Amino acid sequence: MLPNHVCRKFSDALSTELALAALGLKTSGTVQQRAERLFLTKNTPLEKLDKKHFAKGSHVFQQNGTTAALQQDENSKEIALMEAKMQ
């Protein structure tokens, strides 16, 4: 069995990756880089983020900012943040 501090770090890293993936953002990089990407979404709408933050093939750019895509992104963002808080 792993020590609690190791499990906690793994859980935090996994929840950050899940939150980023749900938003269509890149999930790679260091813990610091992933945290910075996630923090960007706190006050910046997804459609205003630089495309370098998004994973290849992300639906945000494929649908060109239609209302449906924006609503789906907002819903995904809320779900990702709730999942991150639950961990």
BELQUIHU-V829442 format. One record per residue. N is the residue number from 1. RES is the residue in one letter. SS is DSSP state (helix for helix, strand for strand, loop for the rest). Layout:
n=N res=RES ss=SS
n=N res=RES ss=SS
This chain:
n=1 res=M ss=loop
n=2 res=L ss=loop
n=3 res=P ss=loop
n=4 res=N ss=helix
n=5 res=H ss=helix
n=6 res=V ss=helix
n=7 res=C ss=helix
n=8 res=R ss=helix
n=9 res=K ss=helix
n=10 res=F ss=helix
n=11 res=S ss=helix
n=12 res=D ss=helix
n=13 res=A ss=helix
n=14 res=L ss=helix
n=15 res=S ss=helix
n=16 res=T ss=helix
n=17 res=E ss=helix
n=18 res=L ss=helix
n=19 res=A ss=helix
n=20 res=L ss=helix
n=21 res=A ss=helix
n=22 res=A ss=helix
n=23 res=L ss=helix
n=24 res=G ss=loop
n=25 res=L ss=strand
n=26 res=K ss=loop
n=27 res=T ss=loop
n=28 res=S ss=loop
n=29 res=G ss=loop
n=30 res=T ss=loop
n=31 res=V ss=helix
n=32 res=Q ss=helix
n=33 res=Q ss=helix
n=34 res=R ss=helix
n=35 res=A ss=helix
n=36 res=E ss=helix
n=37 res=R ss=helix
n=38 res=L ss=helix
n=39 res=F ss=helix
n=40 res=L ss=helix
n=41 res=T ss=helix
n=42 res=K ss=helix
n=43 res=N ss=helix
n=44 res=T ss=loop
n=45 res=P ss=loop
n=46 res=L ss=helix
n=47 res=E ss=helix
n=48 res=K ss=helix
n=49 res=L ss=loop
n=50 res=D ss=loop
n=51 res=K ss=helix
n=52 res=K ss=helix
n=53 res=H ss=helix
n=54 res=F ss=strand
n=55 res=A ss=loop
n=56 res=K ss=loop
n=57 res=G ss=loop
n=58 res=S ss=loop
n=59 res=H ss=helix
n=60 res=V ss=helix
n=61 res=F ss=helix
n=62 res=Q ss=helix
n=63 res=Q ss=loop
n=64 res=N ss=loop
n=65 res=G ss=loop
n=66 res=T ss=loop
n=67 res=T ss=helix
n=68 res=A ss=helix
n=69 res=A ss=helix
n=70 res=L ss=helix
n=71 res=Q ss=helix
n=72 res=Q ss=helix
n=73 res=D ss=helix
n=74 res=E ss=helix
n=75 res=N ss=helix
n=76 res=S ss=helix
n=77 res=K ss=helix
n=78 res=E ss=helix
n=79 res=I ss=helix
n=80 res=A ss=helix
n=81 res=L ss=helix
n=82 res=M ss=helix
n=83 res=E ss=helix
n=84 res=A ss=helix
n=85 res=K ss=helix
n=86 res=M ss=helix
n=87 res=Q ss=loop
